Amino acid sequence: MTEDILVRLRQALPMLRRSEQLIAQAALASPAEVANLSITELAARCGTSTATVARFCRSVGFDGYKGFCLALARAAVDETGRRYQFGVSEGDIDPTDSTRDVVRKLAFQEARAVEETAELLDLDEVDRVVTAIIDAPITDVYGSASSGLAAQDLGQKLRRIGYIANAWTDAHLALTSAAVLRPGSVAIAFSHSGETEEALSAIETAHRAGAFTVAVTNFPNSPLAQMADAVLTTASRETRFRYGAMSSRMAQLMIVDVIFMGVAQRHPESVADALTASLAAVEGRRRPRRNGS
C-alpha cells in the first residue's frame, strides 16, 4: 500500500460496520498511540473483539494486525513532521485558538488536502476523462453548495478555451440538461460525500442518455463513484468545526486544474488563441485606475 493509511481509513469510514468504525476512529484520533497497542488492547479500548479488529484490518487492505500497525506508525511519524512544518501541535481547531493558530491549522489542513489528493489521483483515469472531454460534443458539470463552486470553475475554464460546457448547480436544470445529452457527451458530478441526491440523479440521467459519466468524490466506494464510468478521488478531512467543506473545496479545485491543464496541453495553440480572445473580450470592462491610486 503506497497511500497514507490515514487517508484510506477516512475514505473507508462510511462503508465500515459500526464496530469497525470505532476502530478506525480510534486510529485516526491517535495513530501513534494505537500503533503501539496490542490487538487485545485495541479491542478492549473500542469495546469489541479481537476477531473484529482482525476483520477490520482485512477490510482496509491488510493481511494482519502487524501490517496495519506498521503502516499506522509510519503515517503518525509523517503526520507529526508535517505538523511541525506548519507550527501546529495538532490539526483540529479549538475555540480557544488564537488567530495565528487558526491560520496555521487551516493552512496545514488545506495543504494536506491538495498533497494527498495529488498522491491519490489515478492518472490513467485522469487521461480517460481528459480524452473524453476533448472528443465530447458537450460537457455537463454538476455540483451543489460548495461542490457547485468547483463545478462552476471547471465549466467556465472549459468554455474559456473553446469547449462547449455547462455548469449546473440547480437540480432541475441539471436534470433537464442531462436528459438531452447526446451519446459521447461527458457528465461530471462533484460531491464530497458521493451521496448527494442531486449529483446522483443527474449522473444517472446522463448515463441513460449515453454520456460518459465522471464522479469527483472523497469516497471511492460511495454510491456516486459506483454509478460513474470514471472516478477521480479527492482526499480531505472533516474536523470539529466541519471545515472539511473548506479543504474539500481546495481538493476539488485541484482536480479542476488537473483536468483543465490536461485538456489545454493536448491543443496548446488553439487554447492559447482562445485564451487571448477571451481576455480581449473582458479587457474593455476594466476601469482605468485613478491618478495617484
SULDAZI-V59758 format. One record per residue. N is the residue number from 1. D_CENTER is the distance of its C-alpha to the mean C-alpha in whole Angstrom. Layout:
# SULDAZI-V59758
[[N/D_CENTER] [N/D_CENTER]]
This chain:
# SULDAZI-V59758
[[1/19] [2/18] [3/15] [4/15] [5/16] [6/15] [7/11] [8/13] [9/15] [10/12] [11/10] [12/14] [13/15] [14/15] [15/17] [16/19] [17/23] [18/24] [19/26] [20/23] [21/21] [22/23] [23/23] [24/20] [25/20] [26/23] [27/21] [28/18] [29/21] [30/23] [31/22] [32/26] [33/28] [34/27] [35/27] [36/31] [37/31] [38/33] [39/32] [40/35] [41/34] [42/30] [43/31] [44/34] [45/31] [46/29] [47/32] [48/32] [49/33] [50/33] [51/32] [52/29] [53/28] [54/29] [55/27] [56/24] [57/24] [58/24] [59/22] [60/19] [61/21] [62/24] [63/27] [64/29] [65/28] [66/29] [67/27] [68/24] [69/26] [70/26] [71/22] [72/22] [73/25] [74/23] [75/20] [76/22] [77/24] [78/21] [79/19] [80/23] [81/23] [82/20] [83/21] [84/25] [85/23] [86/22] [87/25] [88/23] [89/25] [90/22] [91/19] [92/19] [93/21] [94/25] [95/27] [96/29] [97/27] [98/29] [99/27] [100/27] [101/25] [102/22] [103/22] [104/21] [105/19] [106/17] [107/17] [108/16] [109/13] [110/12] [111/13] [112/12] [113/8] [114/9] [115/11] [116/9] [117/7] [118/10] [119/12] [120/10] [121/9] [122/12] [123/14] [124/17] [125/14] [126/13] [127/17] [128/18] [129/16] [130/17] [131/21] [132/20] [133/20] [134/23] [135/25] [136/24] [137/26] [138/24] [139/20] [140/19] [141/15] [142/15] [143/13] [144/14] [145/15] [146/12] [147/10] [148/13] [149/13] [150/11] [151/13] [152/16] [153/15] [154/14] [155/17] [156/20] [157/19] [158/20] [159/23] [160/24] [161/24] [162/26] [163/24] [164/24] [165/21] [166/21] [167/18] [168/19] [169/18] [170/21] [171/21] [172/24] [173/24] [174/21] [175/23] [176/26] [177/24] [178/23] [179/26] [180/28] [181/26] [182/28] [183/27] [184/25] [185/23] [186/19] [187/17] [188/13] [189/12] [190/9] [191/8] [192/6] [193/9] [194/10] [195/13] [196/14] [197/17] [198/17] [199/15] [200/16] [201/20] [202/19] [203/17] [204/20] [205/23] [206/21] [207/22] [208/25] [209/26] [210/25] [211/22] [212/20] [213/16] [214/13] [215/10] [216/6] [217/5] [218/4] [219/8] [220/10] [221/13] [222/12] [223/15] [224/13] [225/12] [226/15] [227/17] [228/15] [229/17] [230/14] [231/10] [232/8] [233/5] [234/2] [235/5] [236/6] [237/10] [238/12] [239/16] [240/19] [241/19] [242/15] [243/14] [244/10] [245/10] [246/11] [247/9] [248/6] [249/8] [250/8] [251/5] [252/5] [253/9] [254/8] [255/8] [256/10] [257/13] [258/12] [259/13] [260/16] [261/17] [262/18] [263/20] [264/22] [265/23] [266/24] [267/27] [268/27] [269/31] [270/30] [271/27] [272/29] [273/31] [274/29] [275/27] [276/31] [277/32] [278/29] [279/30] [280/34] [281/33] [282/32] [283/34] [284/37] [285/35] [286/35] [287/37] [288/40] [289/40] [290/43] [291/45] [292/45] [293/41]]
